[in-house]
Amino acid sequence: MTEPQASPPHDPDAVPVSEVAAEDVSRETSGDDDQAVDTQGDVSRETEFDTPIAREAAQAVHVLNVRQESWPAPPATRVLTVANQKGGVGKTTTAVNLAAALALHGLRVLVIDLDPQGNASTALGVEHTVGRPSIYDVLLGGQAIADVATPVDFTPNLLCVPATLDLAGADIELTSQVAREYRLQRALNTFLDHDGSFDYIFIDCPPSLGLLTLNALVAGREMLIPIQCEYYALEGLAQLLNTVELVKSHLNPALTVTTVLLTMYDSRTRLADQVADEVRAHFGELVLNPVIPRNVRVSEAPGFGQTVMTYDAGSRGAIGYLQAAHEIAERGAASSAGASEQPGGTQS
């Protein structure tokens, strides 16, 4: 039978092995832990804006800071007709978002909705039910623009002249009217004679070259053409430019194409780059440097009665329109040619 081994004598001054091990380990790894913490801090600082959420947050903060700035005003009211007879190129979206961006930066803006669909009125949250005073009453009822212009909710600097379904038959009704091409020009000149405080007026046209669009071309002094970055958008451009030349020759000599904006740009496709290059080669400096990317936020905003500038100011679409509006404001302030002239040509 084996005898039990005797345990070693107890030393009262001895330190437990567990404590020694823990102390040694802590001394050996304390430097590594500090280094790891520093390394983690460096990594977090390096990757601070490398995540989609961080980038969106940074953009939103930037937009909020920029919104506090005041942009320069033009020497005289600029009347821009936003036209392209091809549908779905972003005419209404461009008109309302540029107008909102300019108004949010201290400029007084009026949007005239000349499309019977009333999408510009919807995007600005302005009621446009049948029977409500609208641009139809201005064109065919002799009502003043000041009586039908409605302030929008998100800024006092922006007003909208709404369009209702009554406008759908205006092309036919205008056919028998005297001086039918000058109806909007006369109303707009009267409006500006009584209130010249507006910096920008945007006229949103329907996707056609009928009498409504013709009235807009006669009333405006400048033309803004949104061009979708797809091949079909280029096909109808020649016809639109021919119409502009006819209007200049016979109805409004002051009309000039001053601004071209590329919309619905998809950086993933070569076609978008090719279309953008062709447009820039043809129009040169008339093309704004910013392009409007395809962005779901831009499409969602009208469903909430808002522009993308107020719906999601940090989205890529809002950033694009913000940059485009800023460039328009800078160009307008830098150009004083013909500042004292009223919009529209002389009536023949």
VOSERO-153147 format. One record per residue (C-alpha): x, y, z. Coordinates in steps of 0.001 Angstrom, whole numbers, padded with zeros to 6 digits, always signed. Layout:
residues N
XYZ...
//
This chain:
residues 348
+000000+000000+000000+001450+003381-001049+001783+006060+001562+000297+009480+000859+002884+012038-000197+003547+014780+002324+002526+018254+001226+005256+020879+001112+005538+023054+004173+003506+026289+004018+005531+029482+003564+003606+032477+004931+005617+034908+002705+004991+033011-000518+002833+034684-003220+000198+032518-004883+001152+031262-008338-002077+032565-009886-001310+036099-008746+002254+035881-010052+001057+034624-013415-001572+037313-013648+000914+039995-012716+003490+038770-015236+000905+038498-017981-000439+041959-017253+003085+043391-017355+003865+041595-020596+000639+042571-022375-000004+046028-020979+002153+047630-023638+000485+045568-026334-002959+046595-025088-002014+050268-025157-000636+049820-028643-003800+047999-029712-005935+050844-028381-003843+053379-030257-003988+051280-033402-007751+050984-033085-007998+054748-032709-005886+055227-035832-008036+052794-037784-011250+054482-036659-009875+057849-037680-008735+056533-041046-012054+054848-041845-014250+057592-040391-015934+058374-043749-015387+055035-045463-018862+053678-044738-022030+054597-046657-023790+055811-043498-020843+058021-042540-020690+059517-046026-024420+060248-046074-024178+061865-042626-021251+064008-043749-023158+065106-046856-026232+066009-044795-024137+068116-042414-022493+069830-045379-025860+070636-046963-027195+072038-043698-024154+074287-043418-024418+075390-047038-028134+076123-046607-027236+078900-044177-025384+080768-046936-026976+083491-049063-026355+083207-052778-025832+086248-055026-028867+087698-056768-028915+088495-060503-028999+092155-061565-032533+091674-062954-035234+089016-062872-034230+085917-064842-037114+084135-066563-036117+080586-067492-038329+078365-069612-037662+074713-068768-038544+072860-071958-037917+069641-073842-040652+068034-075920-039469+064561-074906-041222+063296-071799-039474+061820-068793-036233+063797-069037-036693+065575-065698-038222+068936-066668-040561+069229-063695-038086+067685-061267-035418+070100-062439-037680+073153-062258-038953+072549-058725-035646+071447-057203-033630+074291-058699-036326+076712-057551-036334+075237-054045-032543+075345-053773-032406+078984-054852-035255+079981-052520-033634+078250-049548-030579+080439-050086-032312+083773-049853-033479+084353-053446-037110+085087-054368-038423+082536-056850-041686+081959-058729-042590+078659-060395-045248+078724-063115-046719+075260-063692-047736+075128-067340-048197+071342-067508-051825+070110-067262-050596+067172-065167-049757+069610-062386-046700+067687-061211-044783+070821-060257-047694+071902-058077-047720+068473-056434-043980+068539-055727-044284+071952-054070-047272+070877-051977-049655+073363-053637-053303+072392-054066-054348+072146-057711-057818+070624-057767-060212+071374-060621-061862+074759-060232-059078+076283-058159-057640+079561-059562-054682+078555-061686-052582+079405-064714-055618+078478-066844-057440+081534-065485-054420+083683-066310-054233+082511-069929-057944+082396-070739-059686+084335-067978-057518+087435-067817-056722+086914-064145-053505+088375-062737-050591+086122-061818-050395+087796-058399-053946+086621-057641-053226+082931-058265-049621+082655-057017-049508+080534-053856-046683+080509-051263-045188+077113-050482-044927+075850-046917-041187+075327-046454-039965+078819-047405-041587+082238-047845-039238+082990-050760-040927+080529-053137-044331+080925-054801-046104+078654-057267-048757+079352-059903-050537+075970-059981-051898+074062-062970-055159+072138-062949-056789+069686-065336-058652+072654-066820-055409+073347-068651-055733+070121-070654-058012+071802-073190-056187+075104-073252-054354+074314-076496-057678+074049-078327-059235+077035-076563-056241+079249-077305-056470+078528-081027-059273+081028-081562-057849+083716-079265-056256+086947-080480-052497+087170-079851-052625+083637-078467-048837+083292-078328-048450+086387-076122-050960+085585-073354-048380+084478-070791-045854+087141-071774-048360+089954-071197-049443+088560-067839-045839+088070-066735-044752+091567-067773-047689+093047-065858-046760+090976-062809-043119+092110-062885-044134+095751-063384-045997+095603-060073-043505+093394-058209-039938+093368-059455-038518+091763-056327-038321+088273-057820-034872+086996-058762-035879+083878-060721-038992+082694-062522-039137+079089-063773-041773+078068-066320-042369+074312-066347-043561+073207-069788-045560+070148-070895-043799+067464-072977-044949+068851-076316-044450+071772-078670-048039+073034-078590-049443+076469-077748-048698+076128-074045-045005+075544-074692-045065+078283-077322-046445+080728-074749-043631+079752-072407-040983+080291-075097-042389+083720-075943-042584+084749-072279-039079+083665-071326-035782+085330-072030-033695+082251-071272-034165+078573-071924-033039+075729-069710-032936+072326-071409-032759+069181-069236-031258+066286-071193-031496+062708-070021-028237+060794-070382-029708+058294-072861-029704+058040-076648-033410+058756-077205-033037+062101-075447-030769+063297-078248-033176+062424-081065-035731+065144-080368-033164+067780-079515-032760+068957-083115-036499+069558-083441-036541+071521-080176-033661+073739-081298-035380+074363-084644-038500+075483-082767-036390+077840-080650-034918+079394-083794-038415+079897-085260-039586+081574-082052-036532+083837-082063-037104+084782-085685-040806+085585-085477-041994+085973-081880-039260+086513-079285-035840+087695-080498-034569+087812-076893-034939+084066-076312-031571+082371-075779-030546+078887-074707-028361+079679-071705-028373+076497-069637-028229+072766-070312-028451+070254-067464-027617+066551-067719-030102+064441-065756-030544+060784-064787-026830+060132-065120-025844+056536-064403-022101+056302-063848-022204+052516-064245-022906+052714-067980-020699+053826-070841-023753+055176-072662-024241+057879-070032-020645+059018-070461-020987+059023-074252-024181+061085-074183-022645+063512-071675-019556+063923-073853-021661+064558-076991-023833+067138-075228-020798+068960-073819-019104+068918-077215-022195+070436-078875-023276+073002-076262-019897+073766-074700-020014+076099-071698-023824+076158-071690-023752+072749-069970-023615+072964-066182-020677+071149-064624-022771+069201-062074-024825+066271-063360-027949+064887-061718-027482+061192-060892-030209+058604-060875-031451+058617-057297-034541+057032-055784-034935+059891-053305-035640+062267-056171-038501+060021-057302-039868+059498-053796-040058+063155-052799-043150+064208-054860-045151+061415-053211-044791+063347-049960-045556+066720-051558-041921+067785-051281-038869+068494-053334-035786+066359-052736-034155+069438-051192-036485+069159-048205-037235+065433-048356-033631+064201-048099-031099+067016-048290-028164+064628-047923-029066+062385-050856-027005+062292-054029-029863+063766-056031-030246+066716-053651-026501+067359-053705-026567+067385-057523-029420+069894-057727-027853+072017-054987-024601+072267-056935-026449+072980-060197-028534+075732-058589-025427+077303-057072-023735+077403-060468-026846+079003-062008-026815+081653-059272-023113+082354-059783-023558+082646-063548-026560+084918-063127-024726+087249-060773-021698+087403-063062-023701+088277-066172-025280+091716-066368-025875+091815-070128-029376+093007-070929-030240+093307-067257-032574+096241-067750-034680+094602-070452-038033+093038-069665-038518+089326-070392-039985+088451-073754-039684+089926-077206-041634+092673-078863-045038+091840-080182-045421+091912-083916
//
